[in-house]
Amino acid sequence: MKQYDVAIVGYGPAGATLAHLLGQCGLDVIVLERETAAYHLPRAVHFDAEVMRVFQWVGIADAMEPLTARHPGMRFVDRDGNLLLDWPRPPGIGPQGWRANYRFHQPDLEKLLRERLAEMKTVTVRTRADVFFVEDQGDRVELRFEDMSRGKVERIAAKYVVGCDGARSIVRRYIETGMEDYGFHERWLVIDVVLNKDKPELGDHSIQYCVPERPATYVRGPGLRRRWEITVRPDEDSAAIAKPERVWELLSPWLKPEEAVLERTAVYVFHSLVADHWRKGRLLLAGDACHQTPPFMGQGMCAGTRDVANLYWKLALVCQDKVRGADAERLLDTYESERKPNAREYITTAVRLGGLINTCGTEAALRAALPTASGSARMESIAPPIGPGLGVGEKAGRLFGQPRLADGRLMDDLLKHRFVVVAEQALAEGLSLPSGVGLVTTVTSPDAAEHLARLDTRAVVLRPDRHTLGCADTPEALAALVAHIPLNPVESQEPEMI
């Protein structure tokens, strides 16, 4: 029976990204996917700078960026078009080394992920592989799947299994976890169109129409792609409302049939759920398998990408026996403890935004939905830290920016998958680092001081997922923090001092 380091069930963006990251760390990985090919129609339409940074590690960011559209922000308006809430996105390149937000066409992303993954010798992809049995045997996991192209049952084993297999996850069934329910369950009609020619009056902003009898959302996509999401009333039939003639009636305030082609119409039930348990022994969950969110913050795919960015290097350390025994168990337990509060914060905020959209956007509703909104009705993007886990000190778990090196390269292009110390030059002098740990100073990076100033610190130790392990303001505190670094997931690399 063939044994792998990690078996990934599901080949959507989360599963494919995880396979890339594990494969780059040298792990032997298999991906099992029931479908023959990636879904050819749009689903997710938004990702942010944190996700683009992960795509940078994967090696597709430069190819993906030209396929995206500019996203200046979101506006909430009432039935008369009056602005209730403005949620702008900052223009230009931000601290992560990329624009704050991107609108995209999911098939474009999946094509790039799959094409690049096909080049990786350490990753095996099996499509038409229907997993039906998963058994944690203590020292390994046995999986059985049907090769649907031949009707043959096959068996494999893996040290760990990660379910990236969506809302109906079979891996979640074997973990036998319940779901925390945050109370949002609504039917919405999703309409994707391709314009026959540009229609500038639709605008580049996403618009939330806070109209109580028919809340709706408009989203600009790349090129001529546009999306509307329109609520379905309780007395309406899902099949009837998705028929073209009814769809064009609903689109009539914005668009005429001769101005565009319907690409897809589908009724979805938007949920707000988080799994009680994300890990059981050698089984783990990521993406929609462990959390589902309403779309009002555009964070569904983003959350799945954050999951795998948190998980991959921990699995690499454990699978390569660099962390063993009880230390390995504690390290893998930090995946849920760190990611779950972050995912929950995004989901509960999306639920509050959904409440605002559904209540006509009155002043009272605005304050109830978003108690931290400013008096000028502007919303700032949230960036909650990860929960307690591996970090040291009160500034642990903060997402850190990406310094640009003196030669113009971004830090992660040279030091991906490694722990990295970013420090003022005075604190870095004489610092002893474990093999494979990178060092960036305020001398070797022109903007490192700006990134440190955002956390009001003189030095940080960054994990491979670029969250802070901790911060330090003295040489002694920095040396103590470095002592908390687990062995690095990249093998046979000498320390790289930048």
N, C-alpha and C positions, 0 to 999 in steps of 0.2 A: 504494500500500500504506500503510495507516494505521500511523503510528509513535507509540509511547507512551514515556514515561520508563521505567516499570517494568511488566513483565508478571509476574503472580503465578499460578503453576499450583497450584491447590488452594484450596478455600474453606472449610476447617475453621476452628477458632478462631485458629490461627496466621496463616493467609492472610488472614482477615477483619480481624484486628487490624492486621497490616502494612498492608493497604489503607487502613484508617482513618488510621493515622499518616502514611503517605506523602501521602494526599490532603489532610490538614490542613496539610502543609508546602507544598501547592500543586503537587504533581507530578501528571502525567497518567498514570493507572494503569488497567490492565485486569486483571481476575481471570477466569481460565479454570477452570471446574469441570465435570467429566464428569457428575456426578449432577444430577438435576432439582431436588431440594430437600435441605435439611439432614436428616441421619439423625434419625428421630423417637424413638429409644430411647436410654436413658442409656449413656454410655461413661465419660469422665472424671467424677470425683465430688469432686475437691478442688482448691482453689487457695489461695494464701497472700497475705499483705499486699502483697508486692512486685508480684504480678499484679494485685491489686485497684487498686493505684496506677496501673498501666498502663490499666486500665479507666476510671479517673478521667480520664486524658488523653483517652481515646476518647469519654467522655461518657456512659457507661452505668453507672457505679458506683452512683449513688444509686438507679437502678431495679433493679439486680441485687441489692443488699444485702438487701432484704426477701424475696427468693426463696431465700435461703440458710439453712442451719442452723448452730447453734453447734457448734463442734468443740473440746471441752476437752482432747483429746489421745488418745494411743494407749497401750494396755497389752498386754504380752506375758504370757501365762499358760500353765501346764502343763496336763496332762490333768485334774488335780484342781482347777483354778481358782486355783492359787497364783500370786501375782504374781512374775514373773521380772524384768521391766523395765518401768519407768514412763517414758513420754515425754509429759509434760504440755505444753500450750500455754498461754501466758500469757493471762489474761482481759483484757478491756477494749481500749481503743485503744492501739496501739503506736507506735513511732517513725515508721513509714511513713504514719501518719495513719489507719490502718484496723486492724481486728482481725487477729490473727496468722494465723488460718486460717479457711477457709470450706468447708462442704459444699454442693454444688449439683447441679442437674439440668442436664446439658449442653444439651438442647434449649432450655431457658430462656435460656441464654447466647447460643446461636447465633441465636435469634429476635431478641434485642435487638441483637446485632452487625449482623445483616442488615437489620433495619428502619432502624437509624440510617445504615448505609452507603448505603441507597437514596436518602437525602437529599443525598448528596455529588455535586456536579456534575463533579468532577474524576476520579471513579472509575466505570468501566464494568464491570459484572458480566455474564459470559456463562455461563449454565448449559447443560448438555447439549453442552459443548464438549470434545471428546476430543482432547487434544494428542497428536500422533504424530511430530512432527518438530521438532527444536530445533537450530539451526545458529548458532554464534558466528562472525560474519563479520569480526571485528576491530573495526569501528567501530559495530556494532549486532548484534542477534540476530534472526534470522528464525524465526518459529514458524508451523507449519501445524497446523490442527485441523479436525476434522469437526464441523460443526453437526449434531448427531444428530437434531434436530427436522426437518431438511430433507434430510439426507444430502449436504450440500454441503461441500466443502473450502474453507477460507478461509485467508488468509495475513495476518499482521501482523508488525510489527517493534517492537523495544524496545531501549532503551539497555542495560537489564539484565533478567535473568530470575531470579526467586527460586522455587525448588521448595519449596512447602509442601504437597507432594502425598503425604505419608505414607510408610509403610515400603516400599512398592513404587514409589518415586518414579521417574518417567521422566526427570526432570531429573538425578537422580543417575546414571542410566545414561549420559547424555551427558557427565557429568563423568568417568565411568569410574573411580570411586574404590572402593577396598576398604573393609572395615569391621574395626575393632578389636573383638575378641570377648572379653568378660570372663567367659565360661564358664557363664552362667545361661540355660538353655533348658528350660523346664518347661511342661507342659500344666496349666491350671487351669480349672475350671468356674466361670463367673461367673453368678450368679443375682440378678436384680433382682425385687423384689416390692413390692407396694403393700398395706400393712396395711388390713384392714377397719375397724379402730379402733386407737388407740394402745396400745402394749404397753410400758409404762415399764420393765419388768424387763430389756428388751434393752439399755437404757442409751444414753447419748449418746457414750461413748467408742468409738473403734475398738478392736477386740480381735483380737490375733493368737493363735490357738490353736496352741501348739507341741506338737502331738501327732504323733509320728513316723509312725504308720501313715496319718494323714489330716490333715495341716496345713490350717488354714482361717483365714479372715479375716472379721470382721463389720464392716460400715460403716453408720453411721446417715446417712441422707440427709435432705433437707428434707421437711417435712410427714410423710406416712406412708410415704415411700420408705425401703427398707432393701436392703442388698446383702450377699451372702455370696460369697466366693471360696474354692473348695475344690479341693485338689490332685487331679489325675487320675493314678492309678497307671499304670505302664508297660503292664500287662496289660489295662487297661480300654479299651473302645471309646468313642471320642468321641461318636458318635451315640447310643449306648445310654445313656450316663451323663447325657445332656441331656434324656432323655424325662421327662415330668412325674412319672410314678410313681416313677422313680428319684430325681429331684430332691427329692420330698417325703420319701423315706427319708433322704436326706442332711441335710435340714433338720429332721428330727424332734427333735434335741436342743434346738431353739430355737422351733420353729413348727409348728403344725398346718395342714392344708390349708384348714380352715374359717376360719382367722384372716387369710388374705391371698390375693391374686391374683398369680399368676406373670406378670410383665411381660415378662421376657426370660430365656432361658438360652442360653449359648453357651460353647464350649470355645475358649480362647485359648492360644497358645504365648507365654509371656512370654520376651522376649529381653533381652540386655544387650550392646548394640552401639553403637559410635561410628564415624562415617565418618572415613576417613583424611584426606580433603580435603573442605572445605566450600565451596571456591570454585575455579573454573577460568575465568579470563578474566572474561567477563560473565555467567557462570552461578554462582548461589549456592544454598545449601540452608538450610532452617530447619525446626525441629520434628522430627517423626518421620522425615523424609527423611534426617536426619543423626545421629539418636541415638534409641535405643529402650531403655527401662528396665523392670525389674520394678516392680510397682505398690506396693511395700511402704513407700515414702516419699511416695506421692501426688504425684510430681513430673513426670509425663509431660507434661501440658499446661503446667505451670508452666515447664518448660525451653523449650518452644516459644515461649511468650510472652516469656521473657527473650531468646531469640534475636532476635526481631523488634524488641524494645526497643533492643537493641544495634545492630542493622543499619539501622533506618529513617533515622536522622538522618545516618548516614554516606552512604547512598545519596542523601539529599536534598542534602547538600553537593556531592557529585560531579555529580549530574544538573543542578544549578543552576549548574555551573561556578564554584563558590566555592572548590573545591579541584581542581587540574588536574594532568595529567601524572604524573610520578613520585610527587608528593605524594598524588594520588588513589589510585594503586595501593597505596601504603603504608597509607593510611587504610582501604581496603577489606580489606587483608590482616589488619588488627587484629581484624576480626570473628571469624575462626577462632581466632587466637592468644589472644583474650580469652575467648571463649565455650567453647571446647573443654575447657580444664582445669576450668572450673566445672561443666559438664555431666558430665564424667567423674567428678568427686568425688561428685556426687549418685548416679550410677549405681553406682559401686563400693560406696557405703554401702548402697544398696538391695540389692545382691547379698549383702553381709554380713548384713543383716537377714534375707534369705531363707534364708541358711545357719543362722541361729539358729532360725527357725521350723521348719526341717526336721530339727533335731537334738535335739528334746525339751527344749531350753532348759536344759541342765545348766549348772552354774557354769563348767565348762571351755569349753563352747560359747559362753556369754555373753562370756567374755574373748576368745575367738578371733574372734568376730564383731565385737565392739565393744571393742577394747582401751582406749578412752578412757572407757568407762562408769564411773561413780563407784561407790564401795563400797556405796552405798545403792541401787544398780541403778536409777539415774535417768539418762535420756539427755537431753542438751540439743540443741535444734535447731541444725543446722549452717548456716552462712551463708558459704560459701567465697568469697573475693574472685575477681574475674575474673583471667584470666591476663595476662601482659605484653602491652603494646600501645601505646596512646596516652598512658598515664599518665606522670607525672613524680614520682619519689621513691618511698620504700618504702611510703607510705600511699596510693598511687594504687590505683584499682580497688576501693575499698571502697564498698559500698552505703550511701548517706547517708540519713538520715531526712528528714522533710518538716516544716519549721518551720511553725507557725501564725502568721499575721500579726496585728498589733495589732487589726485590724478583724474578726478571727475567721476569715478565709478561710485555706485551706491554700495554701501557696506555689505549688504546681503549677497551681492554678486560674487564677493570674494570669501565670505565667511558664513554661508548658509549651513544650516544644521549644526552649528556650533554654539556653545556658550561664548559670550563675548563680554569683555570688560570695556566700558566707555568711561573715561576718566579725565579729569584735569591732569596736565602733565606732571605737576608737582606730586600728586597722589600716586601716579603710575611709576615714578622712578624707584627702582629697586624692587618692584613687585614681582613675586615669584608666582608663576601660573602653571597649572597642570598642562600636560601635553594636549595639544589640540584646541586649547582655549585661545580665542583671538583677543587682541588689544587694540583699541582705537583711542587716541588721545586728542586733546584740544590743539595739539601741534600738527598731528597728521591728518586731522579733519577740520576744514575751515568752519563748519557749522556745528561741531560736536557740543560746543559751549551752549548754543541755543537750545539744543535738545535737553541738555542737563538742566538748564534754567527752567524749563517747563515743569520739572519735578522739584525745583528748588533743592538741588543736590549737587555734589561735586563729583560723584562717581556712581555708576550702576553696574550690576552684573545682570546681563540679559540671558534669558533662556533661549533655546532654539526657536521657540514660538514668538520671541521678541517681547514677551512680558518680563517685567522686572523680577528677578529673584530677590533683589533687595537694593537698597541705596546706602551710600556711605559718605561721610564728610571728613574722615581722617584716614591716614595710611593704615592705622591699626584696625579701624572698623572695616576697611576694604579688604585687608588680609583675612580677617575673620569671616567676611562674607564669601570670599573666594574658597575658603575651606568647606563651604556648604555645597559646592558644585559637584554633582555626580559626574562619573566618567562620561566623556563626550561620545555621542552616537556615531560620529565619523571615525572610521578606523584608520590607523597607520598614518596619521597626520602630525607633522611637527607643529609646535606653537607658531602662530603667525602673528607677528607684531606689525601693526599697520601704522 
